[in-house]
Amino acid sequence: QVQLVESGGGLVQAGGSLRLSCAASGLTLSLYAMGWFRQAPGKEREFVVAISRSGDSISYANSVRGRFTISRDNAKNTVYLQMNSLKPEDTAVYYCAAARAGYSVVFTTRHDFGSWGQGTQVTVSS
């Protein structure tokens, strides 16, 4: 059974940083493309960033490019999201997602991902 557990969320002031982690179990992470999505109150869940199995293909949403960085450690079965220069509009529940994929394939659409974590709250105060 695939399980994804996010951690690292919290309350931070604008301009601050947080590092989210997504610990995966029940799967071999190296076979999966991974992604981060977020959902703010009253809004649709939106794409943030995704990374291929190999780590050589990465796609960022325009709203986070240059501020957020995704990485993965397949040996630890963990994916990370480093978030810098946080803004109040980054406030949301952040979700980790996994999808079986080809070596350099990266997905950016919710429907491509079959496994999801429960999410971790990120709140950025102004």
Secondary structure as GFF3:
##gff-version 3
##sequence-region A 1 126
A	DSSP	beta_strand	3	7	.	.	.	ID=ss1
A	DSSP	beta_strand	10	13	.	.	.	ID=ss2
A	DSSP	beta_strand	18	25	.	.	.	ID=ss3
A	DSSP	three_ten_helix	29	31	.	.	.	ID=ss4
A	DSSP	beta_strand	32	39	.	.	.	ID=ss5
A	DSSP	beta_strand	46	51	.	.	.	ID=ss6
A	DSSP	beta_strand	58	60	.	.	.	ID=ss7
A	DSSP	beta_strand	68	73	.	.	.	ID=ss8
A	DSSP	three_ten_helix	74	76	.	.	.	ID=ss9
A	DSSP	beta_strand	78	83	.	.	.	ID=ss10
A	DSSP	three_ten_helix	88	90	.	.	.	ID=ss11
A	DSSP	beta_strand	92	100	.	.	.	ID=ss12
A	DSSP	three_ten_helix	110	112	.	.	.	ID=ss13
A	DSSP	beta_strand	115	116	.	.	.	ID=ss14
A	DSSP	beta_strand	120	125	.	.	.	ID=ss15
###
